[in-house]
Amino acid sequence: MIVCPECGELIENDGSELEIWAFGGTYEVTCSLCDTVLKVMEDGDGGQLINSINP
């Protein structure tokens, strides 16, 4: 589960996968409350780096 950094809404959707590698992946999710698009990079241990990609 991801928390939107803009509004604090919990995002349960895993989003659309952009890239997958042996120890993680990159995907995009959109917050249903504020429509912020987030790029999430996740490693094999479940750690996440979340960046907003809205203009």
Residue pairs with C-beta under 8 A, 6 or more apart in sequence:
1 10
1 11
1 12
2 10
2 11
2 29
2 38
2 40
2 48
2 50
3 9
3 10
3 11
4 10
4 11
4 31
4 33
4 34
4 36
4 38
5 36
5 38
5 50
5 52
6 31
6 34
6 36
6 52
7 31
7 33
7 34
7 36
9 31
9 32
9 33
9 34
11 29
11 31
11 32
11 38
13 29
13 30
14 27
14 29
15 27
15 28
15 29
15 30
15 38
15 40
16 27
16 28
17 25
17 26
17 27
18 25
18 26
18 27
18 28
18 39
19 25
19 26
20 26
22 44
23 43
23 44
24 41
24 42
24 43
24 44
25 41
25 42
26 39
26 40
26 41
26 42
27 39
27 40
27 42
28 37
28 38
28 39
28 40
28 53
29 37
29 38
29 40
30 36
30 37
30 38
31 37
31 38
36 52
36 54
37 52
37 53
37 54
38 50
38 51
38 52
38 53
39 50
39 51
39 52
39 53
40 48
40 49
40 50
40 51
41 48
41 49
41 51
42 48
42 49
